[in-house]
Amino acid sequence: LLHDETRQGWQEWFSKAGVEGRDVGSGPVFADFNILATAVIAGHGVALCPVEVFREELRRGDLVVLSDISTDDDKGYFLTMSAQPSSAEA
């Protein structure tokens, strides 16, 4: 999980998804949403991103919305990931 600097979004997202008891605080933290989105596009993980800020990346398919569960309802943050699968083996 990739985080913005507040680290609060994932806890809210998992709670709305009905998933409890997960350690959602670990993972890289990014102070800037553009850098966060760049990390997602590069295949480093998934993030909660403001849809309005990344409309172009979504339109191009660089980012995709993975769930209709949003956080911070007045800002429209959605779970996003790169449209291209990571080449790293699991």
VEXVEXGU-433815 format. One record per residue (C-alpha): residue in one letter; x, y, z; chain. Coordinates in Angstrom, 1 decimal. Example, Ala and Ser with C-alpha at 12.3 -4.5 7.8 and 13.67 -1.06 7.14 Angstrom:
2
<atom type="a" u="12.3" v="-4.5" w="7.8" mol="A"/>
<atom type="s" u="13.7" v="-1.1" w="7.1" mol="A"/>
//
This chain:
90
<atom type="l" u="0.0" v="0.0" w="0.0" mol="A"/>
<atom type="l" u="1.3" v="3.4" w="-0.9" mol="A"/>
<atom type="h" u="0.3" v="6.4" w="1.3" mol="A"/>
<atom type="d" u="-0.1" v="10.1" w="1.1" mol="A"/>
<atom type="e" u="1.4" v="12.0" w="4.0" mol="A"/>
<atom type="t" u="-1.6" v="11.7" w="6.2" mol="A"/>
<atom type="r" u="-1.7" v="7.9" w="6.2" mol="A"/>
<atom type="q" u="-5.4" v="8.0" w="7.2" mol="A"/>
<atom type="g" u="-7.0" v="7.1" w="3.9" mol="A"/>
<atom type="w" u="-6.3" v="3.3" w="4.0" mol="A"/>
<atom type="q" u="-7.8" v="2.8" w="7.4" mol="A"/>
<atom type="e" u="-11.0" v="4.6" w="6.2" mol="A"/>
<atom type="w" u="-11.1" v="2.6" w="2.9" mol="A"/>
<atom type="f" u="-10.7" v="-0.8" w="4.6" mol="A"/>
<atom type="s" u="-13.3" v="0.1" w="7.2" mol="A"/>
<atom type="k" u="-15.8" v="1.1" w="4.4" mol="A"/>
<atom type="a" u="-14.9" v="-2.1" w="2.6" mol="A"/>
<atom type="g" u="-15.8" v="-4.1" w="5.8" mol="A"/>
<atom type="v" u="-12.3" v="-5.3" w="6.4" mol="A"/>
<atom type="e" u="-11.0" v="-5.1" w="9.9" mol="A"/>
<atom type="g" u="-7.8" v="-6.0" w="11.7" mol="A"/>
<atom type="r" u="-5.4" v="-5.2" w="8.9" mol="A"/>
<atom type="d" u="-2.1" v="-3.4" w="9.4" mol="A"/>
<atom type="v" u="-2.6" v="-0.6" w="6.9" mol="A"/>
<atom type="g" u="0.0" v="1.8" w="8.2" mol="A"/>
<atom type="s" u="3.1" v="0.3" w="6.7" mol="A"/>
<atom type="g" u="4.3" v="1.1" w="3.2" mol="A"/>
<atom type="p" u="6.0" v="4.1" w="1.5" mol="A"/>
<atom type="v" u="4.7" v="7.6" w="2.2" mol="A"/>
<atom type="f" u="4.6" v="10.4" w="-0.4" mol="A"/>
<atom type="a" u="4.2" v="14.0" w="0.5" mol="A"/>
<atom type="d" u="3.0" v="14.9" w="-3.1" mol="A"/>
<atom type="f" u="0.2" v="13.2" w="-5.0" mol="A"/>
<atom type="n" u="2.0" v="13.6" w="-8.3" mol="A"/>
<atom type="i" u="5.0" v="11.5" w="-6.9" mol="A"/>
<atom type="l" u="2.5" v="9.0" w="-5.4" mol="A"/>
<atom type="a" u="0.8" v="8.6" w="-8.8" mol="A"/>
<atom type="t" u="4.1" v="8.2" w="-10.5" mol="A"/>
<atom type="a" u="5.0" v="5.4" w="-8.1" mol="A"/>
<atom type="v" u="1.6" v="3.7" w="-8.8" mol="A"/>
<atom type="i" u="2.1" v="4.1" w="-12.6" mol="A"/>
<atom type="a" u="5.5" v="2.6" w="-12.3" mol="A"/>
<atom type="g" u="3.9" v="-0.5" w="-10.6" mol="A"/>
<atom type="h" u="5.1" v="0.0" w="-7.1" mol="A"/>
<atom type="g" u="1.7" v="-0.6" w="-5.5" mol="A"/>
<atom type="v" u="-1.8" v="0.8" w="-5.1" mol="A"/>
<atom type="a" u="-2.9" v="4.1" w="-3.7" mol="A"/>
<atom type="l" u="-5.8" v="6.3" w="-2.8" mol="A"/>
<atom type="c" u="-5.8" v="9.2" w="-5.2" mol="A"/>
<atom type="p" u="-8.1" v="12.2" w="-5.8" mol="A"/>
<atom type="v" u="-10.0" v="11.5" w="-9.0" mol="A"/>
<atom type="e" u="-10.3" v="15.1" w="-10.0" mol="A"/>
<atom type="v" u="-6.5" v="15.6" w="-9.9" mol="A"/>
<atom type="f" u="-5.8" v="12.5" w="-12.1" mol="A"/>
<atom type="r" u="-8.6" v="12.6" w="-14.6" mol="A"/>
<atom type="e" u="-6.1" v="12.7" w="-17.5" mol="A"/>
<atom type="e" u="-4.2" v="9.7" w="-16.2" mol="A"/>
<atom type="l" u="-7.4" v="7.8" w="-15.8" mol="A"/>
<atom type="r" u="-8.6" v="8.8" w="-19.3" mol="A"/>
<atom type="r" u="-5.4" v="7.6" w="-20.8" mol="A"/>
<atom type="g" u="-5.5" v="4.4" w="-18.8" mol="A"/>
<atom type="d" u="-2.3" v="5.0" w="-16.9" mol="A"/>
<atom type="l" u="-4.3" v="4.7" w="-13.7" mol="A"/>
<atom type="v" u="-7.5" v="2.7" w="-13.2" mol="A"/>
<atom type="v" u="-10.1" v="2.9" w="-10.5" mol="A"/>
<atom type="l" u="-10.2" v="-0.5" w="-8.8" mol="A"/>
<atom type="s" u="-13.2" v="0.1" w="-6.5" mol="A"/>
<atom type="d" u="-16.2" v="2.3" w="-6.2" mol="A"/>
<atom type="i" u="-15.5" v="2.7" w="-2.5" mol="A"/>
<atom type="s" u="-14.2" v="6.2" w="-1.9" mol="A"/>
<atom type="t" u="-12.7" v="7.9" w="1.1" mol="A"/>
<atom type="d" u="-12.9" v="11.6" w="2.1" mol="A"/>
<atom type="d" u="-16.2" v="11.9" w="0.2" mol="A"/>
<atom type="d" u="-15.9" v="15.6" w="-0.5" mol="A"/>
<atom type="k" u="-12.6" v="15.0" w="-2.4" mol="A"/>
<atom type="g" u="-13.4" v="11.7" w="-4.2" mol="A"/>
<atom type="y" u="-10.3" v="9.6" w="-3.4" mol="A"/>
<atom type="f" u="-10.4" v="6.2" w="-5.0" mol="A"/>
<atom type="l" u="-8.2" v="3.1" w="-5.0" mol="A"/>
<atom type="t" u="-6.0" v="3.2" w="-8.1" mol="A"/>
<atom type="m" u="-3.3" v="1.1" w="-9.7" mol="A"/>
<atom type="s" u="-1.3" v="1.1" w="-12.8" mol="A"/>
<atom type="a" u="-3.1" v="-0.2" w="-15.9" mol="A"/>
<atom type="q" u="0.1" v="-2.1" w="-16.8" mol="A"/>
<atom type="p" u="0.9" v="-5.1" w="-14.6" mol="A"/>
<atom type="s" u="4.2" v="-5.0" w="-12.8" mol="A"/>
<atom type="s" u="6.9" v="-7.1" w="-14.5" mol="A"/>
<atom type="a" u="8.3" v="-8.2" w="-11.1" mol="A"/>
<atom type="e" u="7.6" v="-11.8" w="-10.1" mol="A"/>
<atom type="a" u="5.7" v="-12.4" w="-6.9" mol="A"/>
//
